[in-house]
Amino acid sequence: TPISHSLKTCQRGRGSTTERRNEVDRRVDARFGEPVGGRDSRRAGAAAPRHNRPTLTFKASPIRVRVPASSANLGSAFDCGGLALSLYDELIAQITDDEGIQVDIHGEGADDLPRNHRHLVAKSMLAAFDAMGGRPRGFALVCANHIPHGRGLGSSSAAIVGGIVLARALVVGGDQLLPDADAIALASELEGH
């Protein structure tokens, strides 16, 4: 049946989620000054890099994003169907003249999460900037985390989607440089399932 085919397709993976996240971490750490995955890497289905791509113009004002918790543990639709819940993480980012990434965290994970380029929202922003063709000199990120971590409520998905949406919103014409289909593909690659 079409439903069982969809379920089988969704359940096929390319290694564990942890293995895929570790690979992304490795690439970010190894090449922090270069695009995630290296200068010549490309996401499956992504357009070849344009060498004459214009320099990105970044917005000066802060951008606020609110991302919902979610659940994909819906019986036979496990990891294929999902729903958004009325519990949100709130993220604010602003481009800075200072070099580097400043991360301020409140709420869930405030004592445990990294406050640098390894923070999942920051890592997702960097991947989105790379997909659009450049990075800012630096940015400040404030995370008000209300979604519990490790409880099956999609905190990592919220962080990834929030980071991509923030990066697109911080770039003039970001929604054209990283269209929705490419943003979804990037989020899926970073999440790993």
C-alpha positions as CSV (number, residue, x, y, z in Angstrom):
1,T,0.0,0.0,0.0
2,P,1.2,3.6,-0.5
3,I,1.2,4.2,3.3
4,S,3.4,1.2,4.1
5,H,5.8,2.2,1.2
6,S,6.0,5.7,2.7
7,L,6.7,4.3,6.1
8,K,9.5,2.0,4.8
9,T,11.0,5.0,2.9
10,C,10.9,7.2,6.0
11,Q,12.4,4.4,8.2
12,R,15.4,3.8,5.9
13,G,18.4,5.8,7.3
14,R,22.0,6.6,6.5
15,G,23.4,5.6,9.9
16,S,22.2,6.7,13.3
17,T,21.1,10.3,14.1
18,T,24.0,10.5,16.5
19,E,26.5,9.4,13.8
20,R,25.1,12.1,11.4
21,R,25.3,14.8,14.0
22,N,28.8,13.8,14.9
23,E,29.8,14.1,11.3
24,V,28.3,17.6,11.1
25,D,30.2,18.5,14.3
26,R,33.4,17.2,12.9
27,R,33.0,19.1,9.7
28,V,32.2,22.4,11.5
29,D,35.1,22.0,14.0
30,A,37.6,21.0,11.3
31,R,36.7,23.8,9.0
32,F,35.1,26.6,11.1
33,G,36.4,29.2,8.7
34,E,35.1,27.4,5.7
35,P,31.6,26.3,4.7
36,V,30.2,23.3,6.5
37,G,31.5,20.3,4.6
38,G,34.3,22.2,2.9
39,R,34.5,24.6,0.0
40,D,33.4,22.2,-2.7
41,S,30.8,20.2,-0.8
42,R,27.2,20.3,-2.0
43,R,23.9,19.0,-0.6
44,A,22.2,16.4,-2.7
45,G,20.0,18.3,-5.1
46,A,21.6,21.7,-4.4
47,A,22.7,23.9,-7.2
48,A,26.3,24.2,-8.0
49,P,28.0,27.2,-6.3
50,R,27.9,30.4,-8.3
51,H,31.4,31.9,-8.3
52,N,30.0,35.2,-9.4
53,R,27.5,35.3,-6.5
54,P,27.1,38.8,-5.1
55,T,28.3,39.5,-1.6
56,L,25.6,39.0,1.0
57,T,24.0,42.0,2.5
58,F,23.1,41.5,6.2
59,K,20.3,43.2,8.1
60,A,21.3,45.3,11.1
61,S,18.2,44.9,13.1
62,P,17.6,41.9,15.4
63,I,15.4,39.1,14.1
64,R,13.1,37.1,16.5
65,V,11.8,33.6,15.7
66,R,9.4,31.4,17.6
67,V,9.6,27.7,16.9
68,P,7.1,25.1,18.2
69,A,7.7,21.8,19.9
70,S,6.6,18.8,17.9
71,S,5.9,15.2,18.1
72,A,6.4,12.6,15.4
73,N,5.7,9.6,17.6
74,L,2.2,9.1,16.2
75,G,1.7,5.4,16.1
76,S,2.0,4.0,12.6
77,A,3.1,7.4,11.3
78,F,6.2,7.3,13.5
79,D,8.8,9.7,12.1
80,C,6.7,10.3,9.0
81,G,3.8,12.3,10.3
82,G,3.9,14.9,13.0
83,L,2.2,17.7,14.8
84,A,3.2,21.1,16.2
85,L,2.5,21.7,19.9
86,S,1.8,24.9,21.8
87,L,5.2,25.0,23.5
88,Y,7.8,27.2,21.9
89,D,11.5,28.1,22.0
90,E,12.1,31.8,21.3
91,L,15.3,32.8,19.4
92,I,16.7,36.3,18.7
93,A,19.8,36.9,16.5
94,Q,21.6,40.0,15.3
95,I,24.6,40.5,13.1
96,T,27.5,42.1,14.9
97,D,30.7,43.8,13.9
98,D,32.6,41.7,16.4
99,E,34.2,38.5,15.0
100,G,32.8,35.3,16.3
101,I,29.5,34.0,17.8
102,Q,28.0,35.0,21.1
103,V,25.3,32.6,22.5
104,D,23.2,33.4,25.5
105,I,20.9,30.7,26.7
106,H,18.0,30.8,29.2
107,G,15.8,27.9,30.3
108,E,16.3,24.3,29.1
109,G,19.9,23.4,28.7
110,A,21.2,26.8,30.0
111,D,23.8,25.0,32.2
112,D,24.8,22.3,29.6
113,L,24.6,23.6,26.0
114,P,27.6,25.0,24.2
115,R,27.8,28.8,23.8
116,N,29.8,28.9,20.6
117,H,29.6,27.6,17.0
118,R,28.8,24.1,18.3
119,H,25.4,25.3,19.6
120,L,22.8,23.6,17.3
121,V,21.0,26.9,16.5
122,A,24.4,28.6,15.7
123,K,25.5,25.6,13.7
124,S,22.3,25.6,11.7
125,M,22.7,29.3,11.0
126,L,26.2,28.8,9.8
127,A,25.1,26.0,7.4
128,A,22.3,28.3,6.1
129,F,24.7,31.2,5.6
130,D,27.1,28.8,3.7
131,A,24.2,27.7,1.5
132,M,23.4,31.3,0.7
133,G,27.1,32.0,-0.2
134,G,28.7,33.7,2.7
135,R,28.9,34.4,6.4
136,P,28.8,37.5,8.6
137,R,31.8,38.5,10.6
138,G,29.9,37.6,13.7
139,F,26.5,37.4,15.3
140,A,24.8,37.3,18.7
141,L,22.2,34.7,19.5
142,V,19.8,34.6,22.5
143,C,17.8,31.4,23.1
144,A,14.9,31.2,25.5
145,N,14.4,27.4,25.6
146,H,11.1,26.2,26.8
147,I,11.0,22.9,24.9
148,P,12.4,20.0,27.1
149,H,15.5,18.3,25.7
150,G,15.6,14.6,25.1
151,R,11.8,14.1,25.7
152,G,10.6,13.4,22.2
153,L,9.3,16.9,21.7
154,G,11.5,18.0,18.8
155,S,13.9,20.3,20.6
156,S,16.7,19.6,18.1
157,S,14.3,20.0,15.1
158,A,13.1,23.3,16.6
159,A,16.7,24.5,17.0
160,I,17.7,23.5,13.4
161,V,14.6,25.1,11.8
162,G,14.9,28.2,14.0
163,G,18.6,28.6,13.0
164,I,17.9,28.3,9.3
165,V,14.9,30.7,9.5
166,L,17.0,33.2,11.5
167,A,19.9,33.1,8.9
168,R,17.5,33.6,6.0
169,A,15.8,36.5,7.7
170,L,19.2,38.2,8.5
171,V,20.2,38.2,4.9
172,V,18.6,40.7,2.4
173,G,16.8,38.5,-0.1
174,G,17.6,35.4,2.0
175,D,14.3,33.7,1.1
176,Q,15.3,33.9,-2.6
177,L,18.9,32.8,-2.0
178,L,17.7,29.8,0.1
179,P,14.2,29.0,-1.2
180,D,11.9,26.9,1.0
181,A,12.7,23.6,-0.7
182,D,16.4,24.1,-0.2
183,A,15.8,25.2,3.4
184,I,13.8,22.0,4.1
185,A,16.5,19.9,2.5
186,L,19.2,21.5,4.6
187,A,17.1,21.1,7.8
188,S,16.6,17.4,6.9
189,E,20.3,16.9,6.3
190,L,21.2,18.5,9.6
191,E,18.5,16.6,11.6
192,G,19.4,13.4,9.8
193,H,15.9,11.9,9.6
